[in-house]
C-alpha cells in the first residue's frame, strides 16, 4: 500500500471537534471523538491533489469541489467570495487556507524550485496576498524537505531563512505563545504549526500537541501533521481509517494520488 496526504487529512479530522471547544491537555484529547469529520481542509487538499492528477488549473478543481461541499466549514471570506457568489477570483487573502491545502505539491514534485512554484500557484487563485503565498510555500517546502530525509535543524533553518518565520522547538514556549495570540493570520498560525512539528518526537505527539495549542485546531493539525507524516511515516492502517470518513469521490482522489505519488 502506498501512503501520502494522510497527515493533512487525519490532522483535520481529529482537529475538527476541538476547533471551537479547545482542550489544552494533550493527554485528554480523544482521537476517536464522536464528532470527528472532515472539513474544508480535507476537501481543498484533495482538490489540489485532483488538479495535479488531472493536470488542470488549481483554481478549477478547488472551485469544483468547493461547490460540491458548500457546508464543510469554509472560512468566511472564502465562502462569501468563492462559494456563495460562485466567483472564483483572488481576493488578497492572507488566511491560513493557502497552507492547509498545499501538501499534495510536496509529494508530487521533486525539486525545491518546482515545489515553491506550484505551491505559489495553489495559493494565488484565492490567497494572492504575499503572506498567503509565502505560507503555502513554507508549508510545502517543509513537507518536501521532510520527505527527502532532511533533519529537523535543516528544515528549521531553511524555513526561517527563506520566510523569516520565528520557529521554536521549545514546546512550553510554543504553548505560552499560542495562549496570547490569534490564529487565522498566516504569519502566526503557520509558524506555530511548523514549530509543533519541530517540538515533538512522533506523529501522534505532533497531532496531540498541535490540537492542544487551542487555536485553529483542524487547520494547524493539517499543516503540522502533513510535515510529520513525511518525516516519520504513518501506520498502514491509517489509510482505511481516514477513508472511512470520506465520501466515495474523495476516497477515489486520495487512492489515486497515493497510488501515483505515495511511498
N, C-alpha and C positions, 0 to 999 in steps of 0.2 A: 504494500500500500504506500502510495506517495502522499506526503503531507505538506501543506502550507496554508497560510491565511487563518489557521485555527486560532492563533494567539489573538488576533484582532477580533475575531468573531466571538470567541469564548470570553474575552475581556468585556465585550459589550454585553453579552447575555448575562454574565454574573454581576455586572455593574448596574444593570437596569433597576433592580429592586432598591438600590441604595442611592440613586441619583438625588432623590428628594427626601430621603429618610436615612441620613448618614449613620454609619456605625463605625466609630473610630477605634474600636478594639479589633485588630485583625484576626485574633483567635476566635472571636464570636461571629464572624461572618459565616453565613450559611451558603455554601456553594451548591446546595440543592434547594435553594429557596423556591417556594411555590409560585412566586411572581416572576420568575425568570422568563425572559422572552428576548427576541432580537429587536433592535431599534434601527433608527436611520443609519447608525454607524455600520451595521452589517449590510443593510440594503445598498448603501452607496459604495462600500468596499467592493461588494460583488458587482456593482455597476462598472467600476473601474476595471475589475477583472474581465468582465464581459467585453468591454471596449478593446482590451488587449487581445483577447481570444479572437474576436471578430474583425480586428483591425479597423475599428470605427472611431470617430471622434469621441473623446471622453464626454463632451457636452451631450451628445445624443443619447448614450446609454445611461448616463446619470439622470437625465430628464425622463427617459423612458421608464426606468424603474421607480423614480420618484412618483410618477403618475400612477403606477401600479400599486404603490404602498403609501397613499397620502396620509395615513393615520399612524405612521410608525414613529412619530416623535421628532419630527424635524425641528431645527431651530427656527425661531420666529421669523427672522429676515429671509432665510432660505424658503420657508413655506410661503411667505407672502410674495416674495419676488419671483420665485420659480414655480412652485407647485400650484398655488391658488390662482395666480394670474396667468399661468401657462406661458410664461415669458422668460425663457432661459437665457438671460444675458448677464454678464458680470455686473456685480453691484458693489464692488470695492470692499468686500467683507474682509475683516481680519479675525474672524472667529476661528475656533479650532476645528471646524468641519473639514478644512482642507487637509489637516493632518490625520484625522481618524480614518479617511478613506483611501489613503495613498499606498498602503502596504503592498498591493499586487505589483506595483512598479519595481519594488526592491527584489522581488522574486523573478520577474520576467526579463530584466535587463542586466547586463553583465559588465558594465564599466561605470565608473563614477560619473563620467560625463553624460552617459545615456540616462542614468538614474536621475540625475539632477534636472536634465532637460524634460524628461517625461513627468517627473514629479511636479515641476512648474506647470506643465500643460494640464495636469489633472486639477490643479487649483485654479488656474486662470479663467476657466469658464464661469466661475462664480466668485471665488475668493481671490480677486485680482489685486487686492492691496498688497504692497511689498511684504508686509508681515504675514499675510495669508500664504503667499508663495513660499516664503522662507520656511514657514512651519512645515509645509508639505515636503520641501526639500530636506530639511533637517531630519524629519522622521524617516523618510525613505532612505536617506544615507545611513542613518544609524542601523536600520534593519539590514541594509545591504552589507555594511561592514561586519555586522554580527554573522550574517550568513557566510561571509567569506573567511571567517575564523579570526578576525581581529580581536585583540583582548580589550578589556573594558577601558583601560587607560588610553589606548589608542583611539577608541571610539569617542571617549570624552574629549580628548584633545582636538580631534578633528571637528567635532560639532562646536566646541567653544570657539575655536579659531575661525571657522568659516562663518558662523552665525552670531557670535557674540553672546550666546546663551549662558547664563550663570548656572552651572551644573554642580551638583554635590553628590558625594556618596555617603554623606552623613544622614542617616535616616531620621534621627532625632531632630536635626536642624531642618530637614525637609518637612517633617510633620509640623514643626513650630511655624514655619513659613506658610504652610497651607492653611493654618488656623487664622492667619492675619489678612490674607488677600483674596481677591475674586478669582474666578477660574475660567471664564469663557475666552478671554483675550489670549491670543496665541503666545504672546511673549511671557505669559505667566503659566498657562496650563501645559504647554508643550515642554518647556524645560522641567517642570515638575514631573511630568510623565517619564521623560528620559532619565531624570535623576532617580526615580523609583526603580527603574531597571538597574541602574548603576549601584544602588544602595542595597540590593537584595541578592540572594545567592541561589535561587531556584525559580523555576517558572511559577510554581504555586505561591511562593513567598512574594514574588513580584505582583502577582494578581491580588493577593490579600492586602498587601501594604499600599498598593495604589488605590484600591477602593476605600481603604481605611483613612486615606487623606481627608475624606469627607467633602471632596469638591465635586467636580463633574465626573462622577464615578464611572459611568459606562464609557465615555469618550476617552478619558485618561487611561483607563484599563485597556481599551482597544489599542491605544498607542504604545503603552509600555509593554504589554504582553505580546504585541507583534514583534518587538525587538527581542524580548525574552525567548519567544519560540525559535527565532532564527539563531539565537546564541546557545540555548540549552537543548533545543528539541522538545518534543512533546510525546506523550504516550500514544500509540496507535489507536487506542480505544477512544481518544478524544474526537476523532473524526465522526464516529457514529453518534457520539453524544451531542456534538454540535449540530449535525444534520437532523437530529430528532426535533430540533426547534424550528427548522427551516421549512418553508413551503417547497413543493416539488421543483418549481422553476429555479429557486435559489439553490437548492441542493444540486441541481444539474450544473449550474455555473461553477459552484465550488468543486464538484467532482471533476469537471472538465479542466479547470485551471490547475488543480492539484496533479492530475494525470500528466499534464504537459510540463509544468514548471516545478512540481514538488520534489521532495527528497525522500 
